[in-house]
Amino acid sequence: MYVEHIKKTSTTREKTLIHHGVGSHSLLGYTITSGRTQRNGGGGGGSGNEYVAISSPRSNGMFGSVLINSLQLFSPAIRLVGEGFESYFGYALATADLDGDGDDELLVGAPYFTPEFSSNEKVDK
């Protein structure tokens, strides 16, 4: 999956790879959202940094993942991995400034998560 940057003053387009390495049945792109953080540490001032979050609820061995990438070229991505097997981590994504600091927080849904089947638990056979 790529983000394409189109400059208004130019006819050139720049593509940035933002998600790779997931299987064909990972449901990559199931949910996509974007948000903004402030470069000066919050408080509503400054120019801000935009990011995009893309979910793959069936990736990483069915634990699911969400990739967060800045829309700035060449910035590294952050991958969040779910804790519950088949929890559909990333089924829903939302961004909102929950604490009023000027930075959007990312909310990740995992509707089928149950603590009994988390990756840190042993299952009796």
KEBADREN-184574 format. One line per 4 residues: for each residue x, y, z of C-alpha. Coordinates in Angstrom, 1 decimal. Example, Ala and Ser with C-alpha at 12.3 -4.5 7.8 and 13.67 -1.06 7.14 Angstrom:
BEGIN
12.3:-4.5:7.8 ~ 13.7:-1.1:7.1
END
This chain:
BEGIN
0.0:0.0:0.0 ~ 1.3:3.4:-0.9 ~ 0.6:7.0:0.0 ~ 0.8:9.3:-3.1
1.9:12.9:-2.6 ~ 0.8:15.2:-5.3 ~ 2.3:18.7:-5.2 ~ 0.0:21.5:-6.3
2.9:23.4:-7.9 ~ 4.3:20.5:-9.9 ~ 3.1:17.6:-12.0 ~ 5.3:15.1:-10.2
4.0:12.5:-7.9 ~ 5.9:10.8:-5.1 ~ 4.9:7.4:-3.7 ~ 5.9:6.2:-0.3
5.5:2.5:0.7 ~ 3.6:2.5:4.0 ~ 2.7:-1.2:4.5 ~ 4.3:-4.4:3.4
5.0:-7.9:4.5 ~ 1.5:-9.1:5.2 ~ -0.2:-12.1:3.8 ~ -2.8:-12.2:1.1
-5.6:-12.9:3.6 ~ -4.6:-10.3:6.1 ~ -7.4:-7.9:5.2 ~ -4.9:-5.1:4.8
-6.7:-1.8:4.6 ~ -9.8:-3.1:6.4 ~ -10.0:0.2:8.3 ~ -8.0:3.4:7.6
-7.9:6.6:9.6 ~ -5.7:9.7:9.9 ~ -4.8:12.1:12.6 ~ -2.5:15.0:13.6
0.1:15.6:16.2 ~ 1.7:18.9:17.1 ~ 5.4:19.2:16.4 ~ 6.0:21.4:19.5
4.6:18.8:21.9 ~ 0.9:19.7:21.9 ~ -1.1:22.6:23.1 ~ -2.6:23.5:19.8
0.3:25.6:18.4 ~ 2.8:24.6:15.7 ~ 2.4:23.3:12.2 ~ 1.7:19.6:13.1
2.5:16.2:11.7 ~ -0.2:14.2:9.9 ~ -0.2:10.4:10.1 ~ -2.2:7.5:8.7
-3.2:4.3:10.4 ~ -4.0:1.2:8.4 ~ -5.3:-2.1:9.9 ~ -4.8:-5.7:9.0
-7.1:-7.6:11.4 ~ -5.9:-11.1:10.2 ~ -2.2:-10.5:9.9 ~ 0.6:-11.6:12.3
-0.6:-15.2:12.7 ~ -4.3:-14.0:13.2 ~ -3.3:-11.6:16.0 ~ -3.9:-8.5:13.8
-1.9:-5.4:13.4 ~ -2.1:-1.7:12.8 ~ 0.6:0.2:10.9 ~ 1.0:3.9:11.8
3.0:6.0:9.4 ~ 3.7:9.7:9.1 ~ 2.8:11.3:5.8 ~ 6.2:12.9:5.8
8.5:11.1:3.2 ~ 11.0:8.6:4.6 ~ 9.6:8.5:8.1 ~ 9.7:5.1:9.8
6.5:3.3:10.5 ~ 5.2:2.0:13.8 ~ 3.4:-1.4:13.9 ~ 1.0:-2.3:16.7
0.3:-6.0:17.1 ~ -2.8:-7.4:18.8 ~ -2.6:-9.5:22.0 ~ -5.4:-11.9:21.4
-5.6:-14.7:18.8 ~ -8.4:-14.0:16.3 ~ -9.4:-10.9:18.2 ~ -9.7:-8.9:15.0
-7.3:-6.3:16.3 ~ -7.8:-3.3:14.0 ~ -11.4:-4.1:13.1 ~ -12.2:-0.5:13.9
-10.0:2.6:14.0 ~ -10.7:6.1:15.1 ~ -8.8:9.2:16.0 ~ -9.8:12.0:18.4
-8.2:14.5:20.8 ~ -9.4:12.8:24.0 ~ -7.4:14.7:26.5 ~ -7.5:18.2:24.9
-3.7:18.5:24.3 ~ -4.0:19.2:20.6 ~ -2.7:15.7:19.6 ~ -5.1:13.1:18.2
-5.1:9.7:20.0 ~ -5.6:6.5:18.1 ~ -8.3:4.1:19.2 ~ -8.1:0.5:18.0
-11.0:-1.9:18.3 ~ -10.6:-5.7:18.8 ~ -14.2:-6.9:19.1 ~ -13.4:-10.6:19.6
-10.6:-10.2:22.2 ~ -10.9:-12.4:25.2 ~ -8.2:-12.6:28.0 ~ -8.5:-16.4:28.1
-6.9:-16.6:24.6 ~ -4.3:-13.9:24.7 ~ -0.8:-14.6:23.5 ~ 0.6:-14.7:27.0
-1.7:-17.5:28.2 ~ -1.3:-21.3:27.8 ~ -4.2:-23.2:26.5 ~ -4.8:-26.7:28.1
-5.2:-29.5:25.6
END
